[in-house]
Amino acid sequence: MNQIAEHLLQVKERIVQAASRAGRSRDHIQLLAVSKTKPLEAVCEAYAAGQRRFGESYAQEAATKIDTLREQGACADIEWHFIGPLQSNKSKLVAERFDWVQSVDREKLIERLNNQRPSGLAPLNVCLQINISGESSKSGTSEQEIFRLAELVSRCERLRLRGLMAIPEHTSDEAVLAAQMVRMQTLFTELAQQYPGVDTLSMGMTEDLELAIGHGSTMVRIGTAIFGARDYS
Ligand SMILES: *Cc1c(COP(=O)(O)O)cnc(C)c1O
């Protein structure tokens, strides 16, 4: 077995264990493999090991990867999730290629994605990103704005509101982290009550996967534990 396949098994085992400790079904937690900065060969290795959901953070890098695979006719059933900060001038690259955008955080981006989503494709699945730690360096909207943006997305024909995404603070203080995750869980529950299509709480990375699953995450986004450390970001 190659290393990526082995790492995938280890991550899945962590998910099983965390779900079991939280008294949740493992089937309610999806694994997104975050392949940003990693070569196409790494994506293909994970694909060969059965992985189908992939996350990318840089629009141009991702577009090149996706287009190359499509030209090769390879890995055709990958579900692509855009998870990085999205500049408005890159929104078309994403609207034309991805299945999901998890980093939607402002009205202008909602309008652009809705206008740019090709009619021949299924509606684009959208998660609203919340800046749950309130750090100025982080993208994401405020808690107060979530319900206004959700209403806008729900009215867009070419978009489908699926849930919330957050990157909690990078801290070793588990109480701080847990408080942010509790807040996310509450907002997610409120949103799901208002919008029946909402089913996704995207939360949890390599370091905090267990804590996120303990706080209701339905999708963990894992890069390092699958593909190894990144050279940048
Ligand atoms: C890079 C990235 C991840 C993966 O982080 P790891 O710590 O490598 O697992 C998850 N979510 C987002 C939004 C990212 O940018």
Ligand as a Chemical Component Dictionary entry (heavy atoms), coordinates in Angstrom:
data_LIG
# 
_chem_comp.id                   LIG 
_chem_comp.type                 NON-POLYMER 
_chem_comp.pdbx_formal_charge   0 
_chem_comp.three_letter_code    LIG 
# 
loop_
_chem_comp_atom.comp_id 
_chem_comp_atom.atom_id 
_chem_comp_atom.alt_atom_id 
_chem_comp_atom.type_symbol 
_chem_comp_atom.charge 
_chem_comp_atom.model_Cartn_x 
_chem_comp_atom.model_Cartn_y 
_chem_comp_atom.model_Cartn_z 
_chem_comp_atom.pdbx_ordinal 
LIG C1 C1 C 0 -5.591  23.760 4.367 1  
LIG C2 C2 C 0 -6.976  23.698 4.868 2  
LIG C3 C3 C 0 -7.443  22.556 5.550 3  
LIG C4 C4 C 0 -6.582  21.350 5.870 4  
LIG O1 O1 O 0 -5.773  21.613 6.960 5  
LIG P1 P1 P 0 -4.831  20.482 7.622 6  
LIG O2 O2 O 0 -4.481  21.054 8.932 7  
LIG O3 O3 O 0 -3.669  20.320 6.708 8  
LIG O4 O4 O 0 -5.635  19.238 7.743 9  
LIG C5 C5 C 0 -8.773  22.558 5.951 10 
LIG N1 N1 N 0 -9.591  23.610 5.712 11 
LIG C6 C6 C 0 -9.174  24.715 5.066 12 
LIG C7 C7 C 0 -10.132 25.820 4.825 13 
LIG C8 C8 C 0 -7.859  24.803 4.636 14 
LIG O5 O5 O 0 -7.449  25.908 4.005 15 
# 
loop_
_chem_comp_bond.comp_id 
_chem_comp_bond.atom_id_1 
_chem_comp_bond.atom_id_2 
_chem_comp_bond.value_order 
_chem_comp_bond.pdbx_ordinal 
LIG C1 C2 SING 1  
LIG C2 C3 SING 2  
LIG C2 C8 DOUB 3  
LIG C3 C4 SING 4  
LIG C3 C5 DOUB 5  
LIG C4 O1 SING 6  
LIG O1 P1 SING 7  
LIG P1 O2 DOUB 8  
LIG P1 O3 SING 9  
LIG P1 O4 SING 10 
LIG C5 N1 SING 11 
LIG N1 C6 DOUB 12 
LIG C6 C7 SING 13 
LIG C6 C8 SING 14 
LIG C8 O5 SING 15 
# 
